[in-house]
Amino acid sequence: MNLQERFKKNLLLHTQDQNIIDILWKEIESQYSQKERYYHNLEHLDNMFSEIELVKTHISDFSNISFSIFYHDVIYDASSKLNEEKSAELAKKRLQKINREQKSIDEIFEQILATKAHQKSHDSDTNYLLDADLSILGQSSQVYLDYTKKIRKEYSIYPDLLYKPGRKKVLQHFLDLEYIFKTDYFKNRYENQARMNIESELKKL
């Protein structure tokens, strides 16, 4: 199932208004296809769904987590520190259009905000979302290297003098966590490789 089919199928659970469905998808597609997005793009969403599908039976509300994936980076500006907040706000407005119940909107809002600090949550679905978002960290060294190059391109407005200290801080934050991954599944699958990848990148910065 491609992203468009997945998005529309999820919306059809909550509205039959094809016009709204088309408008919301076009917005998602447009936002994630911006030319300055080298990593935080549609491919990132596709990869997250590939990961989350593997633990689908552990997700209590797959519709909610699907909306959270689609909207968690819908606003992305490398020079802003409010991307998650703005993305969560936009998700709230769009989901109100399809009359999603407030409880679900609040849950999605909080899940998107959680992708800012990536701290372990009391909510199991949120932890699976965070782990899927960070799964790139535990990929092969070559895939990880490609990811770091894409991130650097997204932050090309900053010279190395500013980029490297900021990147080091982010990477060290992950290493300082007891576990990068919050769920047993992702921990067993990616934790060791993620730490090796991060330590390797830190040595090069």
SVG drawing of the C-alpha trace seen along z (x, -y; Angstrom):
<svg xmlns="http://www.w3.org/2000/svg" viewBox="-19 -30 56 39">
<polyline fill="none" stroke="black" stroke-width="0.4" points="0.0,0.0 1.5,-3.3 1.4,-6.4 -1.5,-8.0 -3.6,-4.9 -2.7,-4.5 -3.6,-8.1 -6.9,-8.1 -7.9,-4.7 -7.3,-6.0 -9.3,-9.2 -12.2,-7.1 -12.6,-5.6 -13.7,-9.1 -15.1,-10.9 -16.7,-10.2 -16.0,-13.7 -13.7,-13.0 -13.0,-16.7 -11.5,-17.0 -9.6,-13.7 -8.0,-15.0 -7.2,-18.4 -5.6,-16.9 -3.5,-14.4 -2.3,-17.1 -1.1,-19.1 0.8,-16.2 2.3,-15.4 3.3,-19.0 4.8,-19.6 6.9,-16.5 8.1,-17.1 9.6,-20.5 13.0,-20.7 14.9,-21.4 13.8,-18.2 16.5,-15.6 15.6,-13.3 12.3,-14.5 10.3,-13.6 7.9,-11.0 10.5,-8.3 10.9,-8.9 7.2,-8.4 7.3,-5.2 10.2,-3.8 8.3,-4.6 5.3,-2.7 7.5,0.2 8.8,0.4 5.4,-0.2 3.7,2.5 6.0,5.0 4.6,4.3 1.0,3.5 -0.4,6.2 1.1,4.2 -0.5,0.9 -3.8,0.1 -5.0,-2.6 -3.4,-2.2 -5.5,-4.9 -4.2,-7.5 -0.5,-6.4 -0.9,-6.6 -2.1,-10.2 0.8,-10.9 3.3,-9.5 1.8,-11.6 1.7,-14.8 4.8,-14.6 7.1,-16.4 4.5,-18.1 6.1,-21.5 9.8,-21.3 12.2,-24.3 15.8,-23.6 16.1,-27.1 13.1,-26.6 12.9,-25.0 9.1,-24.8 8.6,-22.3 6.9,-19.7 4.6,-22.2 3.6,-23.7 3.1,-20.2 0.9,-19.2 -1.2,-22.3 -1.7,-21.7 -2.7,-18.1 -5.2,-19.2 -6.8,-21.7 -6.9,-19.2 -8.4,-16.4 -11.0,-18.7 -12.1,-19.1 -13.0,-15.4 -14.7,-15.6 -12.2,-13.2 -13.2,-12.8 -11.4,-15.2 -9.8,-12.4 -8.1,-11.0 -7.0,-14.5 -5.4,-15.1 -3.6,-11.8 -2.2,-12.5 -1.2,-16.0 0.7,-14.6 2.3,-11.9 3.6,-14.4 5.0,-16.6 6.8,-13.6 8.9,-13.4 10.7,-16.5 12.6,-15.1 12.1,-11.4 11.7,-10.6 10.0,-7.4 6.3,-7.8 3.7,-6.2 1.8,-5.5 2.8,-2.3 1.7,-3.6 3.8,-6.7 6.9,-4.6 6.4,-2.6 6.0,-5.8 9.2,-7.2 11.1,-4.0 9.9,-3.9 11.0,-7.6 14.5,-6.7 14.9,-3.4 17.2,-5.0 19.8,-5.2 20.0,-1.4 20.4,-0.7 23.6,0.6 26.6,-1.8 26.2,-2.6 22.5,-3.5 23.3,-5.5 26.1,-7.4 23.6,-8.3 21.2,-9.6 23.8,-11.8 24.6,-13.3 20.9,-14.1 20.6,-15.7 23.7,-17.8 22.1,-19.0 18.9,-20.0 21.0,-22.1 23.2,-23.6 22.2,-27.1 24.6,-26.6 28.4,-26.4 30.3,-23.6 31.3,-25.9 27.7,-26.0 26.4,-22.7 28.9,-20.3 28.5,-21.4 24.7,-21.2 24.9,-17.8 27.2,-16.6 24.8,-17.7 21.9,-15.8 24.0,-12.6 25.3,-12.8 21.8,-13.2 20.9,-9.8 24.0,-8.1 23.2,-9.5 19.8,-7.8 19.7,-4.5 18.2,-3.1 17.7,-4.9 14.8,-2.7 11.8,-2.5 10.2,0.8 11.7,4.3 11.1,5.0 13.1,2.0 15.6,2.2 16.5,5.8 16.5,5.0 18.5,1.7 20.0,0.5 23.5,1.9 23.9,0.9 22.5,-2.6 25.1,-3.2 27.9,-2.1 26.6,-4.3 26.3,-7.4 29.7,-6.8 31.3,-6.5 29.7,-9.8 30.8,-11.6 34.4,-10.7 34.1,-12.3 32.6,-15.5"/>
</svg>
